[in-house]
Amino acid sequence: MILMLVGTRSSKLAVLQAEMFVERLGKRDSKIERVTSHGDETQEKSLKEIGGTGLFVRRLNEMVLEGRLDCAVHSAKDMPGDLDDDLQVTAVFEWESYHDALLLRDDENINRKMRIGTSSPRREKQLSRIHPEWEFHNIRGNIDTRIGKLENGEYDGIVLSEAGIRRLFPGRRFTVLDEAMNVPAANQGIIAVVSRGTAADNEGIKSCEDPVARRRFDFEREVSSILDFGCSTPNGIFYHPIEKILYIDITSGETEVKIIRKILDLADARAIAHRVREMIA
């Protein structure tokens, strides 16, 4: 039987997400290949300095194109907007754990001056509106590394994705941050599987698709494309595929725009995105 080679980053969370995909595949023979990217190797600099989260997916996608992998499993929020013409996002799944999450070293009053670790300009911008007394400092490393820094006293709190904590540390206590105040990054929490458009295994991969996750994925990718968000700018997009509400929080220079709007279809989402683009032009 032909073995399916499934590529992933080498972090614990990335490997776990690849294992989730393989489990959804069922009894197919699969092998997970762990690949280290430049982003994983460079921990002393911020994501902005080394080129953004796209570094984490580029190498894997190149290996899929070269035929060294049959598919690659990504955190969808790390994927750049452009994809090689010979590649496709063949399946997406998991969408519910989309929030940002705050982890504190202790349960002291959060309305005090605290040292908060985050590598996200978006999270820093949104939280500084609510807690101007907090001090924000860049933090790099995998989730377990960041939690270790918190427990060692380097930070009073850290902000991570809800999905990562739930998947790696299901018993860990944290505070979910409301999406109306802390609009997540586009596609946060979604798992995406990329393969070649002509791959023989695509039908099997498509069987792992969650149509609700696909709806959220497509809406947020479309809005992101129109607004041309960069990973180093403080912008958030979230579309709730059940409640059909679109959240946009974008900062460009001195201009800040926040939208919470009920939408009916993708055309509505496009219209709102174009309107916001005109407001920040």
N, C-alpha and C positions, 0 to 999 in steps of 0.2 A: 504493500500500500504506500502511496506517495505521501511523504511527510510535509505538512504545512509549516513553514518557518515564519514565526510571529516575532517581529522586532519590537523592542521597547527600550526606553532608557533604563539605566541600571539602578535607579533609586528604588527603595522599598515600595513606595506608593505606585510608581510606574509598573513595577513587576506585578504587584497585586492586581492592578487594573488589567494587565495582559492576561493574568490568570482568570479574572472575571470573564474576559472575552472567550478564552478557551473553554471555560465551563459552559458558556452559552452555546458554543459550537456543538457541544454534546460529545459523542464518542469518536469524533474525527481524530486521527493521529496528528498531533501538533507538537512543535518544539519551540520554546521561548528563547530567543536570542537577546541577551543583554548587551546594549551598546552604550558606550560612554561618549557624550558629546562635549564640545568645547565649553559649553555653558556649565556642565557638571565639573569640568576640570578647573575652571576659573572661579574660585570662591571669594577671592579677596576684593573683587570689584563689584559694583552694582550692575544690575541687569542692563540699565541704560548705557553704561560705559562699554559693555561687551557686545551690544547689538540687540538686546531684547530677548524675549522668550522664544522667538522663532529659531534661535540657535538650537533649542532642545529637539526640534522636529526635523530640521533640515537634513542632518546626516542620515537619519532613519529613512526619510523619503528618497534620498539619493540611492540608498541601498535597495529600496523597493524598485526604483527605476532600473537599476543595474541588474535586477533579477537575483540579487543575493538574499533578499527576503521576499516572501509571498505577500506580506502585509505588515503594517506598522500600527501599533496602538498608541494613541496620544491622548493627553488631556486636551480637550477641544479648545480651551481658552488659550493654549500656547500656540495654536496653529495660525500662521500668517494668513492674510486674506487671499493671497494669490497661491495657486496650486498648479504644478506643471500640467500641461494639457494631456499628458499620458497617464496622469493619476486621477483618482476620484475618491471622495469620501463615501465608501461603500456601505458603511453602517454606523449609526450612532445609537447609544443607549445610556441610561441613567440620566435623569434630569432634576430630580426632586431636591437634592442637597446642594442648593445653589447659593446659599447665603455666605457672607463673611462671618467669621467667628472670632471672638475675643477670649483669649486664655490669660488668666491672671495668676501671678505667683502666690497670692493669698487673696482673701476675701475682704480686703480693706476697702474703704470708701473710694469708689472710682472717680469721684469728683475732686480729686486732689492732683497735685503735680506728680506725674508718673513718667517713667522712661519706657516708651513703647517701641517695639521692634517690628518693622515692616519693610519690605522691599518694593512696595507698591505706591507710586505717587497718588493713585486714585484713592486708596484707603487712607493715606495720610491727609489728603485734602478733605475728604468727607468727614473723617473723625475730628479734624481740627475745627470744623464748624461747630461741632457739638461740645468738644472738650478743648477749648483754646489753651487750657493750662497744661496739657500734655506735651511732652517732648518726644519727637519722633526721630528714630535712628535706623539707619539701614541695617538689615539683617539678611544674610545669605545662608544657604545650606538646605538640606532636605528637612522634612517636617520633624523627624526625630532629633536632628541636630538642633533645630530651632527651639524645640521644647527643652532640650538639654541646656541651652543657653538661658532660657527662662528660669529653669529650676536652679541653675548655678548662680542666679542673682544678677546676671548681666542686664536683664530687663525686668521691669515690673509687670509688663504684659506684652503679648505678641498677638498679631492678627494673622489668621490663616484662613484657608477655605474650609467651610463646614464639611465638604465632601471628603477632603483628605483626612480630617480628624476622624470622622465616622468610619472610614474604610480601614484606617490603620490602628486607631485607638478607640474602639467602640464604647469603652467604658469611661472615657475621659470626660470630665466636666468642662463645659465652656458656655459662653453666652452667645446666642444667635443674634446677629445684628439685623435689624429690620430692613427689608429691601427698599422701603420708601425713603429711608434716611441714608442708608449705605447701599447704593445701587451696585450690584455685582459687576464683575467683568463679563463681557460677552462670552457666552457658552461655558461659564464657570460651572464645574461639577459634571459636565457631559464628557463621556468617553467616545472617541472617534476612531474608526478603523479605516486606514488608507491602503488602497491597493492599485495595481495597474488596471486601467479600464478594460483590458482584454484578458485579464487573469482568469484561468479556468476555475479557480476556487470562489469566484465572486458570488455565485448563487448561494453557496454555503455561508459566506460571510453575511450576505443580505438577510439570511434567516435570523440573525442576531439583532436586527433593527427594531427599535422601539419607535413607533410612529409619532407618539407624543413628544419624545425627545427630538425627533427629526423636525417637527414643527417649530419647536423652540430654537433649535440649531439654525434652521434656515432663516427665520425671522431676524435673529440677532446678527447673523453673518451679513444679511442684506443691509440692515441699518448701519452696521459697522463699515461696510464697503462704501456707502453713500457719504458717511461722515468722515471716512478716512482716518479713523482713530489710530494713534500710535500707542504701543505698549508702554512708552515712557511718559505719556501725558495722562492727567487725572480725569479719565472719562469712564463712565459705566453705562452698560446697556443690559436690561433684563426684560424678557417677554414671558409672561405667565401663560402657558399654552392652554390651561384649563379656564382661568378667569379672563383670559384674553385682554390683559392689561399690559401696556408697553411703558417701561420706565427708561428714561434717558437722563443722565447727569453728565454734562460736558463743560469743561473749562478750557477756554482758549484766550490766552493773554489775560486781560482784565474782565473778559466777558464770561459769565456763568449762566448756563441755561439748564433748567430742570423741568422735565415733562413727565407727567403720569397721566396716561390717556387710554381709555377703552378703545380697542380697534377691532374691526371686523375681519380684515384679511390682509394679505401681504401688500396690496395696493395702498391701503391705509397707512401701513408702516412706512412704506416708501415716501408717501406724501408728507408725513410728519418729519421724517429724516431730512428731506429736502428743505422743509421749512426751517428746521433747526440749523441746517447748513447755511442758509441765508442769514440767519440771526447772528452767526459767529463769523461770517465772512469779513 
